[in-house]
Amino acid sequence: MARYDSSRKLDRNKALLEYWQAHPEASLTEIGKIFAGISKQRVSQIIQTFLNNREAERWRYTNGQTSTVIH
């Protein structure tokens, strides 16, 4: 059985992002240890996905696109 199901991973990822934003001095390794011992590489992937999605949202907003679906 998987350690986390999909909905629990989403909750974990949101909590990880909130922690990362609140503690910018924390290393990726430190954050990974706090959140179920995930690797620093996985922490980096979660953060990069968030940043990429945020940039995509900004681009859609500034270019007048209101839909979040990319065609």
C-alpha positions in Angstrom: 0.0 0.0 0.0 1.2 3.5 -0.8 2.5 5.6 1.9 0.3 8.5 0.9 -2.8 8.5 -1.3 -3.3 11.4 -3.8 -5.4 13.6 -1.7 -3.1 13.3 1.3 -0.1 14.2 -1.0 -1.9 17.3 -2.2 -2.5 18.3 1.5 1.1 17.5 2.2 2.3 19.6 -0.7 0.2 22.6 0.3 1.6 22.4 3.8 5.1 22.1 2.5 4.7 25.2 0.3 3.2 27.1 3.3 6.2 26.0 5.4 8.7 27.0 2.7 7.1 30.4 2.3 7.1 31.0 6.1 10.7 29.7 6.5 12.8 30.9 3.6 16.0 30.2 5.5 15.2 26.4 5.8 17.2 24.2 3.4 15.4 21.7 1.1 16.9 18.9 3.1 15.5 20.3 6.4 12.0 20.8 4.8 12.1 17.2 3.5 12.9 15.8 6.9 9.9 17.6 8.4 7.5 16.3 5.7 7.7 12.5 6.0 11.4 12.3 5.1 11.0 13.2 1.4 14.1 13.9 -0.6 15.5 17.4 -1.2 15.0 16.7 -4.9 11.3 16.0 -4.4 11.0 19.2 -2.3 12.6 21.1 -5.1 10.2 19.6 -7.7 7.1 20.5 -5.5 8.4 24.1 -5.2 9.2 24.4 -8.9 5.8 23.1 -9.9 4.2 25.7 -7.7 6.4 28.5 -9.1 5.8 27.4 -12.7 2.0 27.3 -12.1 2.0 30.7 -10.5 3.9 32.2 -13.4 1.5 30.6 -15.9 -1.5 32.1 -13.9 0.2 35.5 -14.0 0.7 35.2 -17.8 -2.9 34.2 -18.4 -4.1 37.1 -16.2 -2.0 39.7 -17.9 -3.0 38.4 -21.4 -6.7 38.5 -20.7 -7.2 34.8 -20.5 -9.6 33.9 -17.6 -9.7 30.1 -18.2 -7.2 28.0 -16.3 -7.3 25.4 -19.0 -4.5 25.6 -21.5 -5.6 24.6 -25.0 
